[in-house]
Amino acid sequence: MKYIITESRLDDIIFKYLDMTLRHLEKKKGYTTDIVFTYPNDEEGPIGLNNGELSVNYDIILEMMSLFSMDEFEAADKVGEYLKQKYNLDFIGTTPSIYNYY
């Protein structure tokens, strides 16, 4: 069975998913990046912001790609939109990455 979902409703669903998945992230000053988003009691995190570029680890990207049928750049952009709203971030763009940040 197929359903038609408006783009704004899909964004709501994606943001709710990200809120459940990334709700424990903490914004910290990074050692190798300007800002790093880590889970509690971790030094490394899956998302880093450096020189205006938000880098998102592929573990998050791949999960979003499989759940929402989007490509890697769309998934990274959605994570960026989510973090921009939640943490009032200002950045130039988003990039998928294989690294964790500290």
VENSULMO-V718713 format. One line per field, one symbol per residue. burial: + if it has 24 or more other C-alpha atoms within 12 Angstrom, else -. A space follows every 10 residues. Layout:
burial=???
//
This chain:
burial=---------- ---++--+-- -+--++++-- --+-++++-- ---+++++++ --++++++-+ +--+------ -+++++++++ +++-----+- +-+++++--+ ++
//
